[in-house]
Amino acid sequence: MYSNSVHLGLLIVILFGGLTSIFADNVADKNHEDCTALNNKVKHLITIVENLTDRLSQYEQELKNLKNRITALEGHVAINNKQNKNTPLRGNCIAIHPNTTWQHNGIIVAGGHGAGKENHQLNQPLGLYVDDDETIYVAEWSNNRIMEWKSGATSGHVVAGGNGGGSRLDQLSSPRDVIIDKEKDSFIICDRSNKRIVQWPRHNGTNGKVIISNVHCWSLTMDDSGSLYVSDDVNSEVRRYGKGEFQVQGIVVAGGNGKGNRLDQLSSPTYIFVDHDYSVYVSDADNNRVMKWMKDAKQGIVVAGGLGKGNELTQLSNPEGIVVDQSGSVYVADMRNNRIVRWMKGATKASVISDENNQENRINQLRTPIGLSFDRHGNLYVAELGNHRVQKFNINSKGDDGLVFGGIYQLIHVASDKCLDIHGVDTNRGANVQILKNHKGKNQLWLINMNDDGTVKLINPFSRKVLDVSGGHTSDGTNVQIWIDNETNAQKWRLQSLEDGIYKLIHASSGKVLDVKNDETNVRIWSENNSTAQSWRLVPLVLSKDKCSDFNVKENWDYWGNDIDAPIANTTFAECYAKCCSDGRCHAFTWNRVDQKCFLKSSIGSGGNSYSDGIAGSHLDISNLLGVFQQPPHMETNVTYRVESNTSEWHSTGYYVAPNTLIKIDVLEQVGASGWSVRIGCHTDNLVDHETQRRPPLISLSKSLSLKRIQMSSQYGGLLFLESPDASGCSITVSLHHVILTPTYDLSNAQRAVDWRHRQRHAQGTWADIAGRHIVFNLPSRSVLNLTKTQLDAALQFWDSVILASHNLRGTKPTHRERIVADIQPSVGYMHSGYPIVTQMNIADPKSDQFVLNTNFLKKNGSWGIFHEIGHNLQRDWWTFDGTTEVTSNIFTLYVLDTICHIRPRIHTWNRDAISNTRQYIENGANFTIWKEDSSLALHIYAQLAREFDWKSYKFVFLHYERIKPNLSSNQEKIDYWIETFSRQVQQNLVPLFKFWGFPISQPTINTLSSLKIANISDDLIQIAPHRYRVKEL
């Protein structure tokens, strides 16, 4: 995350980026544009919006011709931006939408033939690991072996152990867990009865190697840096072993204070999980709770259960397998309750994913579930101790439906092509439900919400009544009506997907199906007969030429005093949206997800002060981000695209996908590793948990290319990418259908001049992909279409030099292109690192100095923020200790500013802005705790090292780290190693310098460096307190 304290000058940019506007390039800067010019722009945009009506109508007609229109896969899985190759798939390498559900019936994917030792059987499976290609690895307690089951296989084969229970190196004894260390291409096995952890070759291994001895291991996991975590149920603790440090004792990271139920204790910890922030989640079995221990915490917090043993949704009973997704939701195998539950972040109770109290061996019933894992698509795998099998519960994404819970739909009766309708627009309880010709009236719209038990509730947003079975009766022919929400089973339905966008609605309490009798219009429930009379097509509410498509493009609506009536309480976003659509006075709305209040807004305010944050708590119209088509776009089909790849990254196809357009992708040829996927949209930041949302929270989606042909659609549209697997020598050739040419520029393309001229004339996609050899930018098309080849080449060559310089400093070479995406709301901070780097829309404004392709400005002034985020992506944990996460990334910032922009650290604005606090810190005696809390202050010593010893010293030091890859587990070890390494590189004792800044230094390090000459430094910083820089004695 970009620290604003590092560069105070960015406050201006923050204010610039925080203002809400009609389009990003019309945002006023701090000094405001000339009022007359701004008014002219607004009038021009209003004219464009008013002219959109006819064009949108034509586009809507074209969309209607697409059969089985599909909405965005918001409710499903967005694959993590860049998977870490060492992280197990039961780790949080996937993001799962809070409204996601899984199929009620499981599929047996391993075992299921009773307890036994044959290859088609399992006997008490415990630990479970799912690899990238959906291969399953199972630790078998009773068979003393690790089994591999390929996807779709009817039997497995032994990959470790299997030679009887024993302590020889070719044997295992009651193994409890298995994970894969992909860097070493080996299994790591919890060999329980032998009290050891074994490393076993993954391919054709005949025996293992003991890496940790005398440990009561229950479960294993690895973090992103390759450290191993081990739960010990006997000692009630979890230990971390640094990469390659398996022979040492390890560090206690959870528990370790004796068996008990205090927050600093555990009682028989079983399965564990570590997230990307190094927080440890522990199934605290005997305490019937799940605990989260943040990095370096002395005690944990309860994130699930903790209210005693029981079967209420607030309780757990012997929790076992555990997974945490990117949003912080915790998934638990609640073993004694025979169920899998999900605890949303901050929730006080769980929702049930799968359960069965009747412990019979039927397909959808669980019996002592213990192991838990996801695959890369979000499908759920459960190892059942009692049924001796592994079940897979597919995520609810059959076909390409993309059903969005919390969305508004029409339910079209397949047999008659009529709509589910409330008779006579009656809003009273007991009003009859029928089918009627589609007139898109408010009595034909249904909000679909998910209940805790996986069922759904259908709410008419205008009457606020719920689809209900009369009297709660269960017999054939019982009438269907609307009724007030009473949370009974009479109002719960299960959605069973039949094919693309078509569902069967099964009444939860009766098992009967929503049905219409032949040639009649009345809606009832009836026994299932698989006829089209019981099939319903769910069509999302699509805004076209009514005023709803013009939300938030009216000026002056966001003022105090323009509310329509009183706020509407206890609404969802979709209900608020629908209310505004139906109210002739409403031209915009705000919805706050905290208090769930809906404010309808008139077009012109009656005065008062504008909101300081635009429209806090609401979704701006997506056109503010993605833009709109000025005319129906030309769609191309049978477009062949081929790409080669040696690493995991996004590859632009050069095409764009229109909103709600079904595209098809045929795989013509594939070479090398599998694992390719397709992504629509570059805006991957998830805003679900944000109180203020300036755009819909999930607008990018990804789908696996595991089939020869896939179909997909996005409600919002976006740039079309292919995502490559993390492997070398891969290539794929595909054929694309129903796609739109978009502005694309690639510095490595020898024909780029001709191609760019063609795209400037014909490309209609609203977002562009502008790529150098080592970096790529995703910006609105309007930002780049007027740029020439010369301008683009110069800008991209500048940014390539930034990437190369950063790697040159670290002693590495780029393996992929860094990607930078402009967004109206990054998920973290003003901007953040990762893949992609996400920043504000001001970088896309050609009129701004912050424009990311303004070469002249960049060469003179640089771009501290983006340099900083690139530095984050190159940071190494070896030399980044507590308090320096926002500091060591800026070593790269300073280097690039110095070597590319020729701005020495001594004269940079950062130096001038931070010098006052620095002087006070030094004069007050240099308290290291304060140093760690002030990133501007902390950066001074790193700049000082560069000035005194040149950047070459840094290069040699970083190269040493890259070659040695030291095993450093504590902050003190990292500090000592840094001081020793830098001192030896410059052949001078730097202990006095680091003591001057307040660093804690161990006595062995002081002794080791005592033979070196003390560095003679007397710059302006040392002169603040020269008596504190001791050059003779330590």
BELMOTA-V540410 format. One record per run of one state. SS is the DSSP state (A for helix, B for strand, O for the rest). FROM is the first residue (numbers start at 1). TO is the last residue. Records with the same first field share a line. If there is no record, write none. Layout:
# BELMOTA-V540410
SS = FROM-TO / FROM-TO
This chain:
# BELMOTA-V540410
O = 1-3 / 7-9 / 19-23 / 27-34 / 65-76 / 80-93 / 97-101 / 103-106 / 112-114 / 116-121 / 123-124 / 131-135 / 141-144 / 150-156 / 162-164 / 166-171 / 173-174 / 182-185 / 195-195 / 202-207 / 214-216 / 223-227 / 233-236 / 242-250 / 256-258 / 260-265 / 267-268 / 275-279 / 288-288 / 294-300 / 306-308 / 310-315 / 317-318 / 325-329 / 338-338 / 344-350 / 356-368 / 375-379 / 385-388 / 394-394 / 396-407 / 414-417 / 426-431 / 437-441 / 445-445 / 451-455 / 461-464 / 473-478 / 484-488 / 492-492 / 500-501 / 508-512 / 517-521 / 527-531 / 535-535 / 541-546 / 551-558 / 560-562 / 564-567 / 569-572 / 583-587 / 593-596 / 602-609 / 611-622 / 627-635 / 637-638 / 646-649 / 658-662 / 672-676 / 681-700 / 705-708 / 713-717 / 724-729 / 738-738 / 742-743 / 747-751 / 763-766 / 772-774 / 785-788 / 811-817 / 823-831 / 833-836 / 840-840 / 845-854 / 862-863 / 875-876 / 880-888 / 900-904 / 908-908 / 924-927 / 934-934 / 965-970 / 987-988 / 990-990 / 997-1002 / 1010-1013 / 1015-1021 / 1029-1034
A = 4-6 / 10-18 / 24-26 / 35-64 / 192-194 / 285-287 / 335-337 / 423-425 / 442-444 / 470-472 / 489-491 / 532-534 / 547-550 / 573-582 / 623-626 / 752-762 / 781-784 / 789-810 / 841-844 / 855-861 / 864-874 / 877-879 / 889-899 / 905-907 / 909-923 / 928-933 / 935-964 / 971-986 / 991-996 / 1003-1009 / 1022-1028
B = 77-79 / 94-96 / 102-102 / 107-111 / 115-115 / 122-122 / 125-130 / 136-140 / 145-149 / 157-161 / 165-165 / 172-172 / 175-181 / 186-191 / 196-201 / 208-213 / 217-222 / 228-232 / 237-241 / 251-255 / 259-259 / 266-266 / 269-274 / 280-284 / 289-293 / 301-305 / 309-309 / 316-316 / 319-324 / 330-334 / 339-343 / 351-355 / 369-374 / 380-384 / 389-393 / 395-395 / 408-413 / 418-422 / 432-436 / 446-450 / 456-460 / 465-469 / 479-483 / 493-499 / 502-507 / 513-516 / 522-526 / 536-540 / 559-559 / 563-563 / 568-568 / 588-592 / 597-601 / 610-610 / 636-636 / 639-645 / 650-657 / 663-671 / 677-680 / 701-704 / 709-712 / 718-723 / 730-737 / 739-741 / 744-746 / 767-771 / 775-780 / 818-822 / 832-832 / 837-839 / 989-989 / 1014-1014
